[in-house]
């Protein structure tokens, strides 16, 4: 499954959003408590460790995809 699809699944499952109602992941919103939960689920799903600076950057779908792809590309180089 593509990284983007996995992230959409994480967001919809954890935010209780139906993809049929809201097909634009850029419009998904969440509060700070849900943000911590999402970051934890993302770390587990992709087997990565996010730095506090990265977590604070991941405020929307596009930013999450960017940071996860960057982390995975660095992981592959190790």
VOPAGU-2260 file (C-alpha; in pm, 1 decimal, decimal comma):
REM VOPAGU-2260
SITE   aa  ch    i         X         Y         Z
SITE  UNK   A    0       0,0       0,0       0,0
SITE  UNK   A    1     123,8     346,7     -85,2
SITE  UNK   A    2     248,7     572,3     193,3
SITE  UNK   A    3     -21,7     827,6     111,3
SITE  UNK   A    4    -298,0     566,9     140,3
SITE  UNK   A    5    -160,4     435,4     468,0
SITE  UNK   A    6    -156,5     788,4     610,0
SITE  UNK   A    7    -512,5     854,3     490,4
SITE  UNK   A    8    -620,1     531,7     661,0
SITE  UNK   A    9    -451,2     637,8     985,8
SITE  UNK   A   10    -614,8     979,8     974,7
SITE  UNK   A   11    -963,3     856,5     891,0
SITE  UNK   A   12    -956,2     575,7    1148,5
SITE  UNK   A   13    -822,0     791,7    1429,8
SITE  UNK   A   14   -1025,3    1101,9    1350,8
SITE  UNK   A   15   -1348,4     913,3    1284,1
SITE  UNK   A   16   -1379,7    1058,3     934,4
SITE  UNK   A   17   -1558,8     879,9     653,2
SITE  UNK   A   18   -1358,6     896,8     330,2
SITE  UNK   A   19   -1684,9     896,9     135,9
SITE  UNK   A   20   -1799,9    1217,5     307,4
SITE  UNK   A   21   -1466,7    1391,7     294,9
SITE  UNK   A   22   -1236,9    1273,2      19,0
SITE  UNK   A   23    -988,0    1559,6      53,0
SITE  UNK   A   24    -733,5    1470,6     322,4
SITE  UNK   A   25    -603,0    1829,5     316,6
SITE  UNK   A   26    -923,8    1937,6     489,5
SITE  UNK   A   27    -880,0    1701,6     787,9
SITE  UNK   A   28    -843,9    1889,1    1118,6
SITE  UNK   A   29    -752,5    1771,6    1469,5
SITE  UNK   A   30    -665,9    1908,7    1811,9
SITE  UNK   A   31    -335,5    1883,7    2001,0
SITE  UNK   A   32    -432,7    1572,8    2196,8
SITE  UNK   A   33    -534,3    1389,8    1879,7
SITE  UNK   A   34    -209,1    1511,5    1720,6
SITE  UNK   A   35      -3,0    1320,1    1976,5
SITE  UNK   A   36    -213,5    1008,6    1917,2
SITE  UNK   A   37    -173,1    1038,9    1539,6
SITE  UNK   A   38     203,3    1080,1    1566,6
SITE  UNK   A   39     228,2     772,4    1787,7
SITE  UNK   A   40      23,4     565,0    1542,4
SITE  UNK   A   41     234,1     692,3    1250,5
SITE  UNK   A   42     557,3     600,1    1429,6
SITE  UNK   A   43     424,2     251,6    1491,5
SITE  UNK   A   44     280,7     202,9    1141,9
SITE  UNK   A   45     601,2     307,1     963,5
SITE  UNK   A   46     848,0     186,8    1228,0
SITE  UNK   A   47    1007,4     530,1    1258,5
SITE  UNK   A   48    1097,1     762,2    1545,2
SITE  UNK   A   49     984,4    1120,6    1499,0
SITE  UNK   A   50    1182,7    1405,7    1649,7
SITE  UNK   A   51     991,5    1677,0    1839,1
SITE  UNK   A   52    1070,2    1926,7    1561,1
SITE  UNK   A   53     923,4    1690,8    1300,9
SITE  UNK   A   54     610,5    1633,1    1508,6
SITE  UNK   A   55     554,3    2007,4    1535,4
SITE  UNK   A   56     585,8    2038,9    1154,8
SITE  UNK   A   57     326,1    1771,4    1080,2
SITE  UNK   A   58      14,4    1986,7    1097,7
SITE  UNK   A   59    -170,8    1859,2     791,3
SITE  UNK   A   60    -184,1    1565,4     552,8
SITE  UNK   A   61      71,2    1706,2     307,9
SITE  UNK   A   62     324,3    1776,6     583,8
SITE  UNK   A   63     276,5    1429,8     732,9
SITE  UNK   A   64     341,2    1265,0     394,9
SITE  UNK   A   65     650,5    1480,1     339,1
SITE  UNK   A   66     806,0    1405,2     678,8
SITE  UNK   A   67     726,4    1032,3     667,4
SITE  UNK   A   68     875,8     997,0     318,7
SITE  UNK   A   69    1185,8    1185,6     431,5
SITE  UNK   A   70    1224,0     966,5     740,6
SITE  UNK   A   71    1179,3     648,7     537,1
SITE  UNK   A   72    1433,8     759,9     278,6
SITE  UNK   A   73    1687,6     822,6     555,6
SITE  UNK   A   74    1607,5     486,6     714,7
SITE  UNK   A   75    1671,1     310,0     384,1
SITE  UNK   A   76    2016,4     467,9     363,5
SITE  UNK   A   77    2129,4     328,8     698,4
